[in-house]
């Protein structure tokens, strides 16, 4: 029987491997954390008056100009930080959902940075709503990291990643 000569070109694509439930759940948690960042930012902006009170309680000698500057600096930092955090959560959810091995490591490093930020938050001038939001987001991140490094997830990251 006659066999056709193989033609050069791309090989047929392998079937995409579906991520295990642990990775899918971790990615969903990361999307949830991105949404929680947005909610925390909105709450922080709506409760800006409590930020003013927190600054005044920590620095009662501040003049009106110093208070305004501190309040504005904290607000700008919150907005920029939240936008960066949302972008990172979305990036990590997408990359981990695709099984990128580097993404699991990057997610762990970012979680470590988030942990340090939360610890510093307790010493910084912040209002209670901001701290509660930070703790909730940290807990979501902890759950995602535990799932990413679970036994069920390991084989998914050990395989060659699809392009």
N, C-alpha and C positions, 0 to 999 in steps of 0.2 A: 504494500500500500504506500502511496505517496504522501510524504509529510511536507507541508508548506515551509518554505524558508523563513526563519524568523526575521521580521522587519525591525530595523532599529527604531527606537522611540521610547516613549515612557512605558514603563511596565504598568500593568493594571494595578490600580490602587487597592491596597489592602482594606478590608472592612474596618471602619473605625471602631475602636474598642470603647465600650460604654464604661464610664467611671463607676466604681462601686458605690453603694449607697452612702458610705461614710464620706467619700469625697463630694458627692452631690449635696449631702447635707451640709458639709463644711462650706461649700460654695454658696449655698442658700444663706447660711449664717453670715457670710461675708457681705452678701447683698443686703441682708437685714442690718448689719453694722453700718453700712453706707447710709442707709435710710435713717438709722438712729443718730448718725452724725448730723444729718440735716435737721432732724427734730431737735437735737440738743442745741444746735446753733440757733434755731428759731426761738427756743425757750430762753436761751441766754440773752438774745436780743430783746425779747419781750420783758425780761426781768432785769433789765439794765439798771433800774433803780436800786435793786439789792446789791449790785456790783458797786455802785456808788457808796452805799452804806458800808459794805465790806471794806472798801478802801479807806473810808473815813474812820472806821473803828480801828484799823491797823495804823493809820497815819493821821491822827486827829489834828496835827499842826499844819496840815496842807492848806495852802491858800486855794481860792476858787480856781485859779489858773492851773495850779499843780493837780488839783483834783480832776479837772477837765482833761488835762494831758494824760494822766494815769488811766482814766476811764476810756479815753479814745484809743490809747495804745493797747489796752487790754481787748477792746472791741475789735480793732483791726487784726490783732493777733488771733483772736477767736475765729474770725471770718476766714483769714488766709489758712490757718491751721485746719479748719473744717473742710475747706475746699480741697486741700492737699490730701487729707485723710480719706475723703470720699473717693477721690481719684485712685488712691492706693488700694482701698478696699475693693473697688470695681476691677482694677487691674489684677489683683491677686485672686479674686473669685474666678475670673475668666481664665487666667493662666493655670490655676490649680485644677479647674474643671477640665482642662485639656491635657492634664497629666504632665505638665512641665516639671521636671525634677527640681530645677533651680527655684521654681516658684514656691515650693514647699519650704525651702531654706530661707528665701527672702521673707516669706510670711512669718516664719519663726523669729527672724531678726527684727522685723517690724513690730511683732508682738512684744519682744523684749524692750524696744524703744517705747512702746505704748505703756508698758509696765513702769518703766522709769518715769515717764511723764505723769502717770497717775500718782506715783509716790511723791513727786515734786509738787503735784497739785494740792496735796494736803498741807504743804508748808506755804504755798503761795496764797495770794489774796484772791479767793474765789468765793462765789456764793454757793449755797447748798444745792441749788438746782444743777449747777455746772458740775459739782462733784458727783451727784447722783447719776447724771448722764455719763460721766467718765467711767464710773464703776460699772454701769450697765453695759457700755460698749466694751469695756475690758473683759467682762464675763462672757460676752458673745465671742470675742476674740479667743479667749481661753478654750471655749468649747470647740471652736473651729480648729485650733491648733491640735487639740487632743485627737480630733477626728482625722486630721491630715496625717498624723504620726501613728495612727492605729495599725494593728496587724492587717486589717482588711484593706487598708489603703496602700500599704507597702508594695504589693506586686504591680499595682497600677503605675506607680512612679518608676519601677524597675525596668519596665518595658521600654523599647525605643519610642521616643515621642514622634507622633505624626507631624508632618509639616504644616 
